[in-house]
Amino acid sequence: MTTIRLPEKVLTPKLEKLRSDLDSAPARASTYKEMARLLSGNGSPRIATRIIRAGLKELPGDQGLLENLARIQQAGGFHAAAARTWRQVISLFPESFLAYEKLERHYVRSGQPGRAVRMYHRVEEDHPLLEQSLERTVFVCKEAMDIPGTLKALKKLVKKYGLDYRRARDLGRFHFKADQFREASRWLEKAFSLGEGDRELRLTLALAYARQKKFTAAREQIDLILAERPDSYAALINLCEFTIEEGDLARAEAILEKIEKLYSHNSRAALARGEIRLSRGDPEAAEEALRTGIRGTAYYYRWELERGYRLLGEALEQTGKGEEAEFCWLLAAALHSAPDAYLAFIALAEEKIEGREMAAASKVLKVLEKMFPNNTRVALNRAEVEVFNGYPARAIELLNRQLEKTPEKFVRDKVAGYRLLARAYRKLGDWEGARASLRQADAIEASLLA
């Protein structure tokens, strides 16, 4: 029998009673759990874990004790240890979906969604948790903006477990995000045949038709939305945009005037106004409207920003600003296949840095810094440019200001930042600063190794 000893500073009458209970019934898991719960709640997670481990010596492989151990480790900040314990639970009790969910959360929060997906991929075809694992794969891939991964998991779900409204809806939405508009409209039509879709879904179907130049079918869907909500901004602005694309500028302008009366100072309306002015041969006025529209467009409206930069490039070219036009087209091209502007532009900046095109990288980073002023990855790339250009002190100031504010989710960016900080210190000949930065990077990285 394992003897339980507790430090006097944590001992309470309740804990003393529970310890006494273990003397007469050392194989009672509930007693260990209650002691650990009290100790963890009193701010003694290390002692709480020792109690659970003592219980596991009496009851090796007890599922409840292992799950409690993992929860206490997690609550106490011992994340790598908690992950190891949850993996042990999965190994011993492969049908424990709780362990999968907890590990998934650990991986996602520590910026490793790919590990969560790989964990679910290892679930066997005949496993009772396969359907749940595929559902969670869809969720993780959605959160990570992994469109191909989301579609792959959804299609496997449909193949093995059948089609329902939600799966058809998500397939339609994610084919649309992948610019696969024919497939998007096919799945969205199925979704409407299986359930009552909302206005947002109907709008996506209208846009899928419009992207295929099926304007009559697109307008039919928009008319259904407007019949229910005559002042629907989303319906009106999209109707305006594909009416411009059809070439009916007078009708598009009438729709736009209605939008501008209902929704003043709207960024997307400004983009439409710029496109109409460009089509009417007034690139100077178009440039002004397009810049206003781009400034007001949120980073996650990828399609609107792509369109805005593409049109702005055309306006700039027509006014003889060829270099600026090329840069706008570069941004538009980066946006074309990306989930949002952040991922598009950060990948573009890093590509330019890797190719040692630092002037181009700096221009892209300037756009990013306006959109995301406190982003660690943006700061990291700006520091990389400063080090390359011979300004390590600027890089050190930037990184020291940014790294401590980095959220846990982006811990890998933090590791890379400390390694870059070490390089910058070495450039200045500050060897102690370099060693301290490397130690910090190694310590953070070690906490991720689970």
C-alpha positions in Angstrom: 0.0 0.0 0.0 1.2 3.5 -0.9 1.6 5.9 2.1 0.1 9.3 1.4 2.1 12.2 3.0 1.0 15.8 2.7 2.9 18.9 3.7 1.5 20.6 6.8 0.9 23.8 4.9 -1.7 22.2 2.7 -3.2 19.8 5.2 -6.9 20.5 6.2 -9.4 18.5 8.2 -11.1 17.3 5.1 -7.8 16.2 3.5 -6.8 14.5 6.8 -10.1 12.6 6.7 -9.6 11.5 3.1 -6.1 10.4 3.9 -7.4 8.3 6.8 -10.0 6.8 4.5 -7.2 5.6 2.2 -5.6 3.6 5.0 -8.7 1.4 5.2 -9.6 1.4 1.5 -6.4 2.2 -0.6 -8.0 1.0 -3.8 -10.9 3.5 -3.9 -10.3 5.8 -6.9 -12.9 8.4 -5.8 -10.8 9.2 -2.7 -7.7 10.0 -4.7 -9.8 12.1 -7.1 -11.4 14.1 -4.3 -8.0 14.8 -2.6 -6.5 15.9 -5.9 -9.5 18.1 -6.6 -9.1 19.9 -3.2 -5.4 20.3 -3.6 -5.6 21.6 -7.2 -8.4 24.0 -6.1 -6.1 25.3 -3.3 -3.3 26.1 -5.7 -1.2 23.0 -5.2 -1.3 21.2 -8.6 2.1 19.5 -8.1 0.9 17.8 -4.9 -2.4 17.0 -6.6 -0.6 15.1 -9.3 1.4 13.2 -6.8 -1.8 12.0 -5.1 -3.2 10.8 -8.5 0.1 9.0 -9.2 -0.1 7.3 -5.8 -3.6 6.2 -6.8 -2.3 4.8 -10.1 0.2 2.7 -8.2 -2.8 1.1 -6.4 -5.0 1.0 -9.5 -2.7 0.9 -12.6 -4.3 2.1 -15.8 -7.5 3.4 -14.1 -9.2 5.5 -16.7 -10.8 8.0 -14.3 -7.5 8.6 -12.5 -5.6 9.1 -15.7 -8.2 11.6 -17.0 -8.0 13.5 -13.7 -4.2 13.6 -13.8 -4.4 15.1 -17.3 -6.9 17.7 -16.3 -4.8 18.7 -13.2 -1.7 18.9 -15.3 -3.5 21.1 -17.9 -5.0 23.4 -15.2 -1.5 23.7 -13.6 0.1 24.8 -16.8 2.0 21.5 -17.4 0.7 21.3 -21.0 3.3 18.9 -22.4 2.8 16.5 -19.5 -1.0 16.7 -19.9 -0.7 15.9 -23.6 1.4 12.8 -22.8 -1.2 11.7 -20.3 -4.1 12.1 -22.8 -2.1 10.1 -25.3 -1.7 7.4 -22.6 -5.5 7.4 -22.2 -6.0 7.0 -25.9 -3.5 4.1 -26.0 -5.2 2.3 -23.1 -8.8 3.3 -23.9 -9.1 3.9 -27.7 -12.8 4.7 -27.5 -12.3 7.6 -25.1 -13.3 10.5 -27.3 -12.7 12.9 -24.4 -9.0 12.3 -24.7 -9.0 13.0 -28.4 -10.9 16.3 -27.8 -8.5 17.4 -25.1 -5.4 16.6 -27.2 -7.0 18.4 -30.2 -7.5 21.5 -28.0 -3.9 21.3 -26.8 -2.5 21.1 -30.4 -4.7 23.9 -31.7 -4.0 26.3 -28.8 -0.3 25.7 -29.2 -0.5 26.5 -32.9 -0.2 22.9 -34.2 -3.5 22.1 -35.9 -1.7 19.8 -38.2 -0.9 17.4 -35.3 -4.6 17.3 -34.4 -5.5 16.4 -38.0 -2.8 13.7 -38.1 -4.1 12.3 -34.8 -7.6 11.9 -36.2 -6.2 10.4 -39.5 -4.7 7.6 -37.4 -8.2 6.5 -36.4 -8.8 3.2 -38.1 -11.6 2.7 -40.7 -13.5 0.3 -38.5 -13.1 2.3 -35.3 -16.3 3.3 -33.5 -15.1 6.9 -33.3 -14.3 7.3 -37.0 -17.4 9.4 -37.7 -16.6 11.7 -34.8 -13.0 11.9 -35.7 -13.9 13.0 -39.3 -16.3 15.6 -37.9 -13.5 17.0 -35.7 -11.1 17.0 -38.6 -13.6 19.1 -40.5 -13.8 21.5 -37.5 -10.0 21.8 -37.1 -9.4 22.3 -40.8 -12.1 25.0 -40.9 -10.4 26.8 -37.9 -7.0 26.5 -39.6 -8.5 27.7 -42.9 -7.3 24.5 -44.6 -9.8 24.4 -47.4 -8.5 21.3 -49.2 -8.3 19.4 -45.8 -11.9 20.5 -45.0 -13.2 19.3 -48.4 -11.4 16.0 -48.1 -12.8 15.2 -44.7 -16.3 16.2 -45.7 -16.3 14.0 -48.8 -15.1 11.0 -46.7 -17.9 11.7 -44.2 -20.5 11.8 -47.0 -19.1 8.6 -48.6 -19.1 6.6 -45.4 -22.0 8.1 -43.4 -24.3 9.7 -46.0 -25.3 13.1 -47.0 -27.3 15.5 -44.8 -28.2 19.2 -45.0 -25.2 20.4 -43.0 -22.6 18.4 -44.9 -24.1 19.5 -48.3 -24.1 23.1 -47.1 -20.4 22.9 -45.9 -19.3 21.2 -49.1 -21.0 24.0 -51.1 -19.4 26.7 -49.0 -15.9 25.3 -49.1 -16.0 24.5 -52.8 -17.0 28.2 -53.2 -14.0 29.2 -51.0 -11.8 27.1 -53.3 -13.1 28.9 -56.4 -14.7 25.7 -57.6 -18.0 27.3 -58.5 -19.6 24.6 -60.5 -19.1 22.1 -57.6 -20.2 24.8 -55.2 -23.5 25.3 -56.9 -24.1 21.6 -57.2 -23.7 21.0 -53.5 -25.6 24.1 -52.5 -28.6 23.0 -54.7 -28.5 19.7 -52.8 -28.4 21.5 -49.5 -31.6 23.4 -50.4 -33.2 20.1 -51.4 -32.4 18.6 -48.0 -33.3 21.5 -45.7 -34.3 25.1 -45.3 -31.3 27.1 -46.2 -30.9 30.7 -44.9 -30.4 33.9 -46.9 -26.6 33.7 -46.6 -26.6 30.3 -48.2 -28.9 31.5 -51.0 -26.6 34.4 -51.6 -23.6 32.0 -51.9 -25.6 30.0 -54.4 -26.3 33.2 -56.4 -22.6 34.1 -56.4 -21.6 30.6 -57.5 -23.9 31.0 -60.5 -22.6 34.5 -61.2 -19.0 33.3 -61.1 -20.0 30.8 -63.8 -21.6 33.7 -65.8 -25.0 32.2 -65.2 -26.5 35.6 -64.5 -30.1 34.7 -65.0 -29.9 31.9 -62.4 -28.0 34.2 -60.1 -30.6 36.9 -60.4 -33.4 34.5 -59.6 -31.7 33.7 -56.2 -31.1 37.4 -55.5 -34.8 38.1 -56.3 -35.9 35.5 -53.7 -33.8 37.3 -51.1 -35.1 40.7 -52.0 -38.7 39.5 -52.0 -38.1 38.7 -48.3 -35.9 41.6 -47.5 -36.1 44.4 -50.1 -33.3 46.4 -48.5 -30.8 43.5 -48.1 -27.4 45.1 -48.5 -25.7 41.8 -49.4 -28.3 41.0 -52.1 -28.2 44.6 -53.5 -24.4 44.9 -53.6 -23.9 41.6 -55.2 -26.6 42.3 -57.8 -24.9 45.6 -58.5 -21.5 43.9 -59.0 -22.6 41.2 -61.4 -24.8 43.7 -63.3 -21.5 45.7 -63.8 -19.9 42.5 -65.0 -22.8 42.0 -67.5 -22.0 45.5 -68.9 -25.3 47.1 -67.9 -23.8 50.2 -66.3 -26.9 52.3 -66.2 -28.8 49.6 -64.3 -25.9 48.9 -62.0 -25.6 52.7 -61.2 -29.3 52.8 -60.3 -28.8 49.9 -57.9 -25.7 51.6 -56.5 -27.6 54.8 -55.9 -30.2 52.9 -53.8 -27.4 51.2 -51.8 -25.6 54.6 -51.1 -28.9 56.1 -49.8 -29.5 53.1 -47.5 -25.9 52.5 -46.5 -23.7 55.6 -46.6 -19.9 55.5 -46.5 -19.8 51.8 -47.4 -16.4 50.4 -48.6 -17.8 47.8 -51.0 -20.1 50.4 -52.6 -17.0 52.6 -53.1 -15.3 49.7 -55.0 -18.4 49.4 -57.2 -18.4 53.1 -57.8 -14.8 52.9 -58.8 -15.4 50.1 -61.2 -18.3 52.0 -62.8 -16.1 55.1 -63.2 -13.3 53.0 -64.6 -15.7 51.4 -67.1 -16.9 54.9 -68.1 -13.3 56.0 -68.9 -12.5 58.2 -65.8 -9.5 56.4 -64.2 -8.6 59.4 -61.9 -12.0 59.4 -60.2 -11.9 55.5 -60.2 -8.6 55.6 -58.3 -10.0 57.8 -55.6 -13.1 55.6 -55.1 -11.1 52.4 -55.2 -8.5 53.5 -52.6 -11.4 54.5 -50.3 -13.0 51.1 -50.8 -9.8 49.2 -50.2 -9.0 51.1 -47.0 -12.4 50.3 -45.5 -12.5 46.6 -46.5 -11.7 44.0 -43.7 -8.9 41.6 -44.3 -11.2 38.5 -44.4 -13.1 39.8 -47.4 -10.6 38.3 -49.7 -12.6 38.4 -52.9 -13.5 42.1 -52.4 -9.9 43.1 -51.8 -8.6 41.0 -54.8 -11.2 42.8 -57.0 -10.3 46.2 -55.5 -6.5 45.8 -56.0 -7.0 44.4 -59.5 -9.2 47.4 -60.5 -6.9 49.9 -58.8 -4.0 48.5 -60.9 -6.0 49.1 -64.1 -6.8 52.7 -63.0 -3.2 53.4 -62.1 -1.9 51.9 -65.4 -4.3 54.2 -67.3 -2.9 57.2 -65.5 0.7 56.3 -66.2 1.6 54.9 -62.7 3.0 51.6 -64.0 5.1 50.7 -61.0 2.2 51.2 -58.5 -0.1 49.3 -60.9 2.3 46.3 -60.9 2.4 46.3 -57.1 -1.5 46.3 -56.9 -1.6 43.4 -59.4 1.0 41.5 -57.3 -1.3 41.9 -54.2 -4.4 40.8 -56.2 -2.6 37.7 -57.5 -1.5 36.8 -53.9 -5.1 37.2 -52.8 -6.5 35.0 -55.5 -6.0 31.6 -53.9 -5.7 32.6 -50.3 -8.3 32.3 -47.5 -7.8 36.0 -46.5 -5.6 39.0 -46.9 -3.4 38.2 -43.9 -2.4 34.8 -45.2 -2.0 36.1 -48.7 0.2 39.0 -47.9 2.3 37.3 -45.2 3.1 34.5 -47.6 4.0 37.0 -50.3 6.3 39.0 -47.9 8.1 35.8 -46.8 8.5 34.7 -50.4 10.1 38.0 -51.2 12.4 37.8 -48.2 13.4 34.3 -49.1 14.3 35.5 -52.6 16.2 38.4 -51.0 13.8 40.9 -52.7 13.8 43.2 -49.7 12.4 46.3 -51.3 9.4 44.4 -52.5 9.1 42.6 -49.1 9.1 46.0 -47.3 6.3 47.3 -49.5 4.2 44.2 -48.7 5.0 44.5 -45.0 3.9 48.2 -45.0 0.5 47.1 -46.2 0.4 44.4 -43.5 1.5 46.7 -40.7 -1.4 49.0 -41.5 -3.8 46.1 -41.4 -2.3 44.2 -38.4 -0.2 46.7 -36.3 0.6 44.3 -33.4 1.0 41.0 -35.3 4.1 38.9 -34.2 4.7 37.3 -37.6 4.6 40.6 -39.4 7.0 42.1 -36.8 9.3 39.0 -37.2 9.4 39.6 -41.0 10.1 43.3 -40.6 12.9 42.4 -38.2 14.3 40.0 -40.8 14.4 42.8 -43.3 16.1 45.2 -40.9 18.8 42.6 -40.1 19.4 42.0 -43.7 19.6 45.7 -44.5 22.2 46.2 -41.7 20.0 47.6 -38.9 20.1 44.9 -36.2 19.4 47.5 -33.4 16.1 48.3 -35.1 15.3 44.6 -35.2 16.2 44.1 -31.5 14.0 47.0 -30.5 11.1 45.7 -32.6 11.3 42.1 -31.3 11.8 43.0 -27.7 8.7 45.1 -27.9 6.6 42.4 -29.6 7.6 39.0 -28.3 6.3 39.2 -24.8 2.9 40.2 -26.1 2.6 37.1 -28.4 -0.4 34.9 -27.5 0.1 31.3 -26.7 -1.5 30.2 -29.9 1.4 31.7 -31.9 4.1 30.2 -29.7 6.1 28.9 -32.7 6.4 32.5 -34.0 7.7 33.4 -30.6 10.4 30.7 -30.8 11.4 31.9 -34.3 11.4 35.5 -33.0 13.9 34.7 -30.2 16.2 32.9 -32.6 16.1 35.9 -34.9 16.8 38.1 -31.9 19.9 36.1 -31.1 21.1 36.7 -34.7 20.5 40.4 -34.3 22.4 40.5 -31.0 25.3 38.7 -32.6 25.4 41.2 -35.4 26.0 43.9 -32.7 28.6 41.8 -31.0 26.4 41.3 -27.9 27.1 37.7 -27.2 25.4 37.6 -23.8 22.2 38.9 -25.4 22.5 36.3 -28.1 22.9 33.5 -25.6 20.0 34.7 -23.5 17.7 34.8 -26.5 18.7 31.3 -27.6 18.1 30.0 -24.1 14.6 31.6 -24.2 13.9 30.0 -27.6 15.1 26.6 -26.4 13.0 26.7 -23.3 9.8 27.6 -25.1 10.4 25.0 -27.8 11.1 22.3 -25.1 7.6 23.0 -23.7 6.1 22.1 -27.0 7.8 18.8 -27.3 5.2 16.3 -26.2 
